[in-house]
Amino acid sequence: MKRDVGFWMLIGIGVLLLIFLLFGQTLAVFDFNLAIALGLQETIGEIGKVGVAFAKGFAMADTLVYVPLLALGIIGLLTNKKWGYLAMLISLGITVYWPVVHLYAIYIEREAINLDPEKYISFPITLSFLMLYGLFGIWYLYKNPMKGYEEFS
């Protein structure tokens, strides 16, 4: 796989996202209150008890599935491994999926979710960026298949 600007964008943003996930999601698995204190998770007052339960569920799923796939994708692409290509594709699919869930939930249930006002601005920007990154990454990997995966193009 060629290592052009697109490749390094895929890797660089992926590394930043991995760090974000480790601090925001994996930390929440072990100490949800600390994640709230750091502004990385929402409070019961913002999302309710059910929202917190789902936030904890997403944190666990991200820790067990998303984080390892993204890490393997980054490592595998850097070392030119087919499993890295596949792991990155799968993690990019997750990267597109979960922001859609959150954006829809925020706007469909405004009365049930009482976020701080600035989050109604920052969340759509951040989540839209993540969706675009995921879509870009999927497109990039489709257009730049690894040796042995040329039949995808």
MDAnalysis code that builds the backbone (N, CA, C; Angstrom):
import MDAnalysis as mda
import numpy as np

u = mda.Universe.empty(459, n_residues=153, atom_resindex=np.repeat(np.arange(153), 3), trajectory=True)
u.add_TopologyAttr("name", ["N", "CA", "C"] * 153)
u.add_TopologyAttr("resid", np.arange(1, 154))
u.add_TopologyAttr("resname", ["MET", "LYS", "ARG", "ASP", "VAL", "GLY", "PHE", "TRP", "MET", "LEU", "ILE", "GLY", "ILE", "GLY", "VAL", "LEU", "LEU", "LEU", "ILE", "PHE", "LEU", "LEU", "PHE", "GLY", "GLN", "THR", "LEU", "ALA", "VAL", "PHE", "ASP", "PHE", "ASN", "LEU", "ALA", "ILE", "ALA", "LEU", "GLY", "LEU", "GLN", "GLU", "THR", "ILE", "GLY", "GLU", "ILE", "GLY", "LYS", "VAL", "GLY", "VAL", "ALA", "PHE", "ALA", "LYS", "GLY", "PHE", "ALA", "MET", "ALA", "ASP", "THR", "LEU", "VAL", "TYR", "VAL", "PRO", "LEU", "LEU", "ALA", "LEU", "GLY", "ILE", "ILE", "GLY", "LEU", "LEU", "THR", "ASN", "LYS", "LYS", "TRP", "GLY", "TYR", "LEU", "ALA", "MET", "LEU", "ILE", "SER", "LEU", "GLY", "ILE", "THR", "VAL", "TYR", "TRP", "PRO", "VAL", "VAL", "HIS", "LEU", "TYR", "ALA", "ILE", "TYR", "ILE", "GLU", "ARG", "GLU", "ALA", "ILE", "ASN", "LEU", "ASP", "PRO", "GLU", "LYS", "TYR", "ILE", "SER", "PHE", "PRO", "ILE", "THR", "LEU", "SER", "PHE", "LEU", "MET", "LEU", "TYR", "GLY", "LEU", "PHE", "GLY", "ILE", "TRP", "TYR", "LEU", "TYR", "LYS", "ASN", "PRO", "MET", "LYS", "GLY", "TYR", "GLU", "GLU", "PHE", "SER"])
u.atoms.positions = np.array([
    [0.848, -1.174, 0.000],
    [0.000, 0.000, 0.000],
    [0.893, 1.237, 0.000],
    [0.528, 2.187, -0.841],
    [1.338, 3.403, -0.911],
    [1.142, 4.243, 0.349],
    [2.184, 4.941, 0.719],
    [2.154, 5.762, 1.931],
    [2.139, 7.231, 1.550],
    [1.015, 7.649, 1.033],
    [0.844, 9.032, 0.613],
    [0.193, 9.844, 1.736],
    [-0.218, 11.054, 1.428],
    [-0.838, 11.934, 2.423],
    [-2.092, 11.286, 3.013],
    [-2.890, 10.638, 2.165],
    [-4.104, 9.974, 2.642],
    [-3.805, 8.887, 3.654],
    [-2.753, 8.108, 3.399],
    [-2.350, 7.053, 4.329],
    [-2.002, 7.649, 5.684],
    [-1.212, 8.722, 5.681],
    [-0.782, 9.317, 6.945],
    [-1.923, 10.037, 7.657],
    [-2.890, 10.550, 6.890],
    [-4.097, 11.109, 7.519],
    [-4.874, 9.997, 8.221],
    [-5.020, 8.870, 7.543],
    [-5.721, 7.719, 8.107],
    [-5.048, 7.260, 9.399],
    [-3.736, 7.145, 9.370],
    [-2.988, 6.695, 10.544],
    [-2.996, 7.761, 11.640],
    [-2.677, 9.003, 11.295],
    [-2.576, 10.077, 12.291],
    [-3.869, 10.318, 13.037],
    [-4.968, 10.447, 12.299],
    [-6.259, 10.657, 12.952],
    [-6.651, 9.401, 13.728],
    [-6.309, 8.238, 13.193],
    [-6.577, 6.981, 13.897],
    [-5.871, 6.914, 15.238],
    [-4.627, 7.355, 15.289],
    [-3.876, 7.369, 16.554],
    [-4.534, 8.333, 17.542],
    [-4.915, 9.518, 17.073],
    [-5.594, 10.480, 17.952],
    [-6.918, 9.917, 18.462],
    [-7.667, 9.271, 17.588],
    [-8.931, 8.658, 17.989],
    [-8.696, 7.548, 19.005],
    [-7.659, 6.760, 18.805],
    [-7.328, 5.688, 19.741],
    [-7.032, 6.257, 21.127],
    [-6.262, 7.324, 21.188],
    [-5.965, 7.977, 22.468],
    [-7.254, 8.490, 23.103],
    [-8.093, 9.141, 22.298],
    [-9.381, 9.646, 22.775],
    [-10.231, 8.504, 23.337],
    [-10.289, 7.380, 22.633],
    [-11.076, 6.236, 23.089],
    [-10.523, 5.646, 24.380],
    [-9.209, 5.573, 24.483],
    [-8.611, 5.036, 25.710],
    [-8.946, 5.908, 26.916],
    [-8.857, 7.223, 26.741],
    [-9.164, 8.120, 27.854],
    [-10.661, 8.231, 28.103],
    [-11.454, 8.337, 27.052],
    [-12.882, 8.570, 27.220],
    [-13.690, 7.321, 27.501],
    [-13.333, 6.213, 26.879],
    [-14.141, 5.012, 26.997],
    [-13.524, 3.980, 27.938],
    [-12.270, 3.644, 27.734],
    [-11.651, 2.631, 28.589],
    [-11.552, 3.128, 30.025],
    [-11.214, 4.390, 30.213],
    [-11.195, 4.958, 31.564],
    [-12.570, 4.836, 32.209],
    [-13.634, 5.068, 31.436],
    [-15.000, 5.004, 31.965],
    [-15.371, 3.601, 32.440],
    [-14.775, 2.581, 31.858],
    [-15.033, 1.208, 32.300],
    [-14.521, 1.021, 33.724],
    [-13.391, 1.613, 34.026],
    [-12.759, 1.413, 35.323],
    [-13.144, 2.462, 36.357],
    [-13.394, 3.693, 35.915],
    [-13.775, 4.767, 36.843],
    [-14.650, 5.781, 36.107],
    [-15.944, 5.492, 36.062],
    [-16.881, 6.332, 35.317],
    [-16.919, 7.747, 35.884],
    [-16.850, 7.873, 37.198],
    [-16.894, 9.203, 37.822],
    [-15.684, 10.049, 37.441],
    [-14.517, 9.431, 37.326],
    [-13.330, 10.170, 36.892],
    [-13.504, 10.629, 35.441],
    [-14.049, 9.769, 34.601],
    [-14.298, 10.150, 33.204],
    [-15.267, 11.331, 33.138],
    [-16.272, 11.349, 34.010],
    [-17.198, 12.488, 34.079],
    [-16.450, 13.735, 34.529],
    [-15.645, 13.598, 35.579],
    [-14.898, 14.747, 36.119],
    [-13.965, 15.351, 35.072],
    [-13.437, 14.530, 34.197],
    [-12.545, 15.007, 33.134],
    [-13.322, 15.526, 31.922],
    [-14.653, 15.457, 31.988],
    [-15.487, 15.935, 30.889],
    [-15.565, 14.973, 29.716],
    [-15.253, 13.710, 29.957],
    [-15.216, 12.718, 28.886],
    [-16.478, 11.858, 28.811],
    [-17.333, 11.970, 29.809],
    [-18.619, 11.277, 29.833],
    [-19.666, 12.243, 30.370],
    [-20.935, 11.932, 30.122],
    [-22.018, 12.796, 30.578],
    [-22.558, 12.307, 31.920],
    [-23.145, 13.238, 32.656],
    [-23.680, 12.946, 33.986],
    [-25.096, 12.374, 33.892],
    [-25.571, 11.825, 35.021],
    [-26.954, 11.355, 35.108],
    [-27.911, 12.509, 34.841],
    [-27.563, 13.699, 35.312],
    [-28.401, 14.868, 35.084],
    [-28.551, 15.213, 33.611],
    [-27.536, 14.902, 32.829],
    [-27.583, 15.196, 31.391],
    [-28.301, 14.113, 30.595],
    [-28.008, 12.849, 30.915],
    [-28.521, 11.763, 30.068],
    [-29.409, 10.764, 30.807],
    [-29.606, 10.944, 32.100],
    [-30.465, 10.042, 32.862],
    [-29.776, 8.726, 33.190],
    [-30.448, 7.928, 34.027],
    [-29.878, 6.645, 34.450],
    [-29.743, 5.664, 33.286],
    [-30.749, 5.642, 32.422],
    [-30.683, 4.739, 31.264],
    [-29.557, 5.176, 30.329],
    [-29.406, 6.488, 30.154],
    [-28.318, 7.005, 29.324],
    [-26.956, 6.621, 29.870],
    [-26.808, 6.688, 31.193],
    [-25.541, 6.282, 31.814],
    [-25.307, 4.794, 31.594],
    [-26.363, 3.992, 31.718],
    [-26.219, 2.549, 31.482],
    [-25.739, 2.286, 30.052],
    [-26.332, 2.998, 29.086],
    [-25.895, 2.830, 27.697],
    [-24.481, 3.373, 27.489],
    [-24.144, 4.475, 28.145],
    [-22.785, 5.021, 28.036],
    [-21.766, 4.010, 28.556],
    [-22.099, 3.364, 29.668],
    [-21.206, 2.338, 30.218],
    [-21.132, 1.133, 29.285],
    [-22.257, 0.788, 28.669],
    [-22.266, -0.320, 27.706],
    [-21.406, -0.020, 26.490],
    [-21.537, 1.201, 25.961],
    [-20.690, 1.613, 24.835],
    [-19.217, 1.621, 25.254],
    [-18.940, 2.080, 26.472],
    [-17.555, 2.122, 26.953],
    [-16.953, 0.718, 26.992],
    [-17.728, -0.245, 27.493],
    [-17.230, -1.621, 27.558],
    [-17.055, -2.197, 26.153],
    [-18.044, -2.002, 25.293],
    [-17.948, -2.519, 23.922],
    [-16.772, -1.889, 23.185],
    [-16.595, -0.585, 23.355],
    [-15.463, 0.084, 22.709],
    [-14.142, -0.479, 23.211],
    [-14.068, -0.721, 24.519],
    [-12.836, -1.229, 25.116],
    [-12.519, -2.641, 24.631],
    [-13.543, -3.471, 24.518],
    [-13.318, -4.866, 24.138],
    [-13.246, -5.099, 22.628],
    [-13.890, -4.227, 21.829],
    [-13.975, -4.466, 20.387],
    [-13.306, -3.358, 19.568],
    [-13.789, -2.132, 19.741],
    [-13.367, -1.013, 18.891],
    [-11.891, -0.663, 19.088],
    [-11.472, -0.501, 20.336],
    [-10.078, -0.122, 20.622],
    [-9.099, -1.163, 20.070],
    [-9.292, -2.463, 20.345],
    [-8.351, -3.439, 19.776],
    [-8.348, -3.457, 18.248],
    [-9.534, -3.348, 17.628],
    [-9.576, -3.339, 16.158],
    [-8.849, -2.132, 15.585],
    [-9.072, -0.965, 16.180],
    [-8.400, 0.240, 15.697],
    [-6.889, 0.134, 15.899],
    [-6.471, -0.344, 17.065],
    [-5.034, -0.507, 17.333],
    [-4.414, -1.507, 16.357],
    [-5.083, -2.636, 16.161],
    [-4.577, -3.629, 15.206],
    [-4.560, -3.070, 13.788],
    [-5.569, -2.277, 13.446],
    [-5.610, -1.664, 12.125],
    [-4.430, -0.742, 11.894],
    [-4.147, 0.087, 12.873],
    [-3.019, 1.020, 12.758],
    [-1.701, 0.259, 12.657],
    [-1.492, -0.669, 13.583],
    [-0.247, -1.452, 13.592],
    [-0.124, -2.266, 12.302],
    [-1.218, -2.895, 11.912],
    [-1.197, -3.728, 10.710],
    [-0.946, -2.952, 9.433],
    [-1.531, -1.757, 9.325],
    [-1.262, -0.942, 8.131],
    [0.183, -0.466, 8.114],
    [0.690, -0.077, 9.280],
    [2.080, 0.391, 9.346],
    [3.075, -0.719, 9.006],
    [2.703, -1.964, 9.306],
    [3.590, -3.094, 9.023],
    [3.175, -3.849, 7.756],
    [2.201, -3.279, 7.032],
    [1.758, -3.817, 5.743],
    [1.214, -5.245, 5.847],
    [0.349, -5.468, 6.827],
    [-0.265, -6.783, 7.036],
    [-1.713, -6.771, 6.557],
    [-2.148, -7.875, 5.958],
    [-3.532, -7.971, 5.489],
    [-4.521, -7.871, 6.649],
    [-4.184, -8.485, 7.790],
    [-5.086, -8.420, 8.935],
    [-5.249, -6.988, 9.422],
    [-4.230, -6.165, 9.242],
    [-4.330, -4.757, 9.621],
    [-5.290, -4.006, 8.718],
    [-5.234, -4.333, 7.434],
    [-6.147, -3.736, 6.450],
    [-7.596, -4.059, 6.825],
    [-7.852, -5.324, 7.134],
    [-9.209, -5.738, 7.497],
    [-9.643, -5.152, 8.838],
    [-8.754, -5.164, 9.821],
    [-9.089, -4.593, 11.131],
    [-9.397, -3.105, 11.007],
    [-8.636, -2.403, 10.176],
    [-8.891, -0.973, 9.992],
    [-10.224, -0.749, 9.296],
    [-10.536, -1.534, 8.287],
    [-11.835, -1.406, 7.616],
    [-12.983, -1.606, 8.604],
    [-12.880, -2.622, 9.436],
    [-13.934, -2.889, 10.418],
    [-14.038, -1.737, 11.406],
    [-12.905, -1.258, 11.907],
    [-12.938, -0.156, 12.879],
    [-13.482, 1.123, 12.246],
    [-13.215, 1.334, 10.972],
    [-13.755, 2.512, 10.288],
    [-15.271, 2.417, 10.137],
    [-15.783, 1.213, 9.946],
    [-17.231, 1.022, 9.923],
    [-17.853, 1.407, 11.255],
    [-17.211, 1.018, 12.343],
    [-17.676, 1.407, 13.680],
    [-17.582, 2.918, 13.836],
    [-16.529, 3.507, 13.296],
    [-16.321, 4.955, 13.391],
    [-17.432, 5.727, 12.690],
    [-18.009, 5.176, 11.668],
    [-19.141, 5.822, 10.998],
    [-20.432, 5.572, 11.790],
    [-20.589, 4.378, 12.303],
    [-21.838, 3.948, 12.939],
    [-22.153, 4.686, 14.243],
    [-21.221, 4.695, 15.182],
    [-21.579, 5.200, 16.510],
    [-21.876, 6.693, 16.546],
    [-21.223, 7.539, 15.759],
    [-21.636, 8.949, 15.771],
    [-23.072, 9.155, 15.277],
    [-23.511, 8.324, 14.327],
    [-24.892, 8.422, 13.852],
    [-25.854, 8.131, 15.003],
    [-25.574, 7.083, 15.770],
    [-26.409, 6.735, 16.927],
    [-26.497, 7.914, 17.887],
    [-25.354, 8.480, 18.228],
    [-25.329, 9.570, 19.207],
    [-25.997, 10.838, 18.681],
    [-25.719, 11.212, 17.460],
    [-26.349, 12.417, 16.901],
    [-27.865, 12.270, 16.845],
    [-28.326, 11.120, 16.420],
    [-29.767, 10.909, 16.336],
    [-30.389, 10.947, 17.735],
    [-29.768, 10.283, 18.695],
    [-30.299, 10.265, 20.062],
    [-30.366, 11.668, 20.653],
    [-29.343, 12.462, 20.420],
    [-29.301, 13.824, 20.964],
    [-30.449, 14.658, 20.416],
    [-30.733, 14.529, 19.160],
    [-31.738, 15.396, 18.543],
    [-33.152, 14.835, 18.555],
    [-33.316, 13.527, 18.628],
    [-34.657, 12.957, 18.647],
    [-35.254, 13.017, 20.056],
    [-34.422, 13.000, 21.068],
    [-34.891, 12.988, 22.457],
    [-34.354, 14.178, 23.236],
    [-34.571, 15.358, 22.733],
    [-34.067, 16.567, 23.395],
    [-34.613, 16.736, 24.808],
    [-35.821, 16.256, 25.064],
    [-36.399, 16.402, 26.399],
    [-35.822, 15.395, 27.383],
    [-35.352, 14.258, 26.891],
    [-34.776, 13.236, 27.764],
    [-33.282, 13.452, 27.978],
    [-32.648, 14.123, 27.042],
    [-31.208, 14.375, 27.123],
    [-31.017, 15.872, 27.301],
    [-30.470, 16.256, 28.445],
    [-30.303, 17.672, 28.790],
    [-28.825, 18.030, 28.851],
    [-28.178, 18.037, 27.718],
    [-26.749, 18.341, 27.671],
    [-26.503, 19.808, 27.988],
    [-25.290, 20.087, 28.440],
    [-24.886, 21.481, 28.577],
    [-24.988, 22.120, 27.197],
    [-25.418, 23.391, 27.122],
    [-25.646, 24.034, 25.814],
    [-24.466, 23.953, 24.847],
    [-23.242, 24.098, 25.341],
    [-22.091, 24.066, 24.427],
    [-21.912, 22.695, 23.775],
    [-22.402, 21.641, 24.421],
    [-22.283, 20.304, 23.832],
    [-23.181, 20.147, 22.609],
    [-24.273, 20.930, 22.552],
    [-25.132, 20.871, 21.374],
    [-24.429, 21.475, 20.160],
    [-23.353, 22.200, 20.408],
    [-22.539, 22.743, 19.314],
    [-21.336, 21.837, 19.055],
    [-20.615, 21.469, 20.120],
    [-19.383, 20.693, 19.948],
    [-19.644, 19.254, 19.503],
    [-20.701, 18.622, 20.002],
    [-20.971, 17.234, 19.625],
    [-21.218, 17.065, 18.127],
    [-22.117, 17.857, 17.520],
    [-22.328, 17.672, 16.072],
    [-21.064, 17.899, 15.247],
    [-20.245, 18.851, 15.653],
    [-18.999, 19.107, 14.922],
    [-18.063, 17.911, 15.048],
    [-17.832, 17.472, 16.279],
    [-16.918, 16.356, 16.531],
    [-17.426, 15.065, 15.897],
    [-18.697, 14.764, 16.117],
    [-19.245, 13.513, 15.601],
    [-19.310, 13.503, 14.077],
    [-19.619, 14.643, 13.478],
    [-19.617, 14.726, 12.010],
    [-18.210, 14.528, 11.460],
    [-17.218, 15.106, 12.129],
    [-15.826, 14.916, 11.715],
    [-15.451, 13.435, 11.771],
    [-15.855, 12.752, 12.847],
    [-15.536, 11.332, 12.976],
    [-16.209, 10.508, 11.879],
    [-17.463, 10.836, 11.562],
    [-18.140, 10.129, 10.466],
    [-17.406, 10.346, 9.147],
    [-16.998, 11.589, 8.891],
    [-16.264, 11.882, 7.655],
    [-14.928, 11.151, 7.621],
    [-14.240, 11.098, 8.763],
    [-12.987, 10.346, 8.843],
    [-13.237, 8.877, 8.506],
    [-14.261, 8.292, 9.108],
    [-14.578, 6.891, 8.842],
    [-14.900, 6.644, 7.378],
    [-15.712, 7.512, 6.795],
    [-16.062, 7.373, 5.376],
    [-14.845, 7.573, 4.479],
    [-14.020, 8.572, 4.812],
    [-12.787, 8.786, 4.056],
    [-11.898, 7.545, 4.130],
    [-11.737, 7.002, 5.335],
    [-10.877, 5.839, 5.510],
    [-11.352, 4.629, 4.731],
    [-12.655, 4.383, 4.753],
    [-13.212, 3.264, 3.992],
    [-12.965, 3.479, 2.499],
    [-13.247, 4.680, 2.034],
    [-13.015, 5.007, 0.619],
    [-11.534, 4.859, 0.279],
    [-10.654, 5.381, 1.140],
    [-9.219, 5.330, 0.881],
    [-8.736, 3.883, 0.780],
    [-9.146, 3.040, 1.717],
    [-8.712, 1.643, 1.685],
    [-9.295, 0.907, 0.478],
    [-10.501, 1.253, 0.092],
    [-11.103, 0.658, -1.107],
    [-10.300, 1.041, -2.356],
    [-9.900, 2.294, -2.433],
    [-9.152, 2.787, -3.597],
    [-7.684, 2.368, -3.575],
    [-7.179, 1.978, -2.433],
    [-5.766, 1.605, -2.287],
    [-5.654, 0.232, -1.642],
    [-6.096, -0.809, -2.337],
    [-6.082, -2.141, -1.729],
    [-4.662, -2.653, -1.516],
    [-4.532, -3.506, -0.518],
    [-3.244, -4.146, -0.274],
    [-3.033, -5.232, -1.316],
    [-1.799, -5.611, -1.485],
    [-1.475, -6.707, -2.391],
    [-2.264, -7.945, -1.938],
    [-2.931, -8.553, -2.866],
    [-3.774, -9.693, -2.534],
    [-5.236, -9.313, -2.390],
    [-5.505, -8.005, -2.307],
    [-6.884, -7.536, -2.208],
    [-7.268, -6.689, -3.413],
    [-6.547, -6.804, -4.500],
    [-6.816, -6.003, -5.688],
    [-8.213, -6.256, -6.247],
    [-8.767, -7.448, -5.990],
    [-10.081, -7.755, -6.548],
    [-11.178, -6.865, -5.972],
    [-10.909, -6.134, -4.887],
    [-11.894, -5.222, -4.313],
    [-12.036, -3.956, -5.140],
    [-11.034, -3.616, -5.939],
    [-11.092, -2.336, -6.664],
    [-11.670, -2.484, -8.045],
])
